[in-house]
Amino acid sequence: MSEDRSTRRASPADPGHLPPPPPREADDRVVTGTITTAWAIALVVVGVLAACGVLPARERWWVWTCAAGLAMGGFGLWYVPVLKRRRARAATRRDGEPGPPGQLSGEPSSESRESGSKTVSSTETPGKSTRS
């Protein structure tokens, strides 16, 4: 019984099979700015409706919803670049600084992190439960 080529699944070994495209990375500032602009437009529209008396008093919470969206979008526009810079600096420090002898730079340290807690980490006592 021969299979029709249109009903047969393409396997990775097929010469006509294309690998899936890589995921696209979005520009965070453009996305955040677009959404913040939409909240600003919504605030203006709802504000005009409220000022003209078209928006009933019991529906005025929409004004504050738009204002909160605009405020959070403004915070996002400020914070996302700060977060990216901090992560880039941490990655540079992590990749650039050598660890203890015999440890690769990306591996976590097995040194004890003394914090005064009586809790025993499972990494410090392999094979033992930390429950009493």
Stockholm file with secondary structure:
# STOCKHOLM 1.0

chainA/1-132         MSEDRSTRRASPADPGHLPPPPPREADDRVVTGTITTAWAIALVVVGVLAACGVLPARERWWVWTCAAGLAMGGFGLWYVPVLKRRRARAATRRDGEPGPPGQLSGEPSSESRESGSKTVSSTETPGKSTRS
#=GR chainA/1-132 SS CCCCTTTSCCCTTSTTCCCCCCCCCCCHHHHHHHHHHHHHHHHHHHHHHHHHTCSCGGGTHHHHHHHHHHHHHHHHHHHHHHHHHHHHHHHHHHHHSCCSTTCCTTSCCCSCCCCSCCCCCTTTSTTCCSCC
#=GC SS_cons         CCCCTTTSCCCTTSTTCCCCCCCCCCCHHHHHHHHHHHHHHHHHHHHHHHHHTCSCGGGTHHHHHHHHHHHHHHHHHHHHHHHHHHHHHHHHHHHHSCCSTTCCTTSCCCSCCCCSCCCCCTTTSTTCCSCC
//
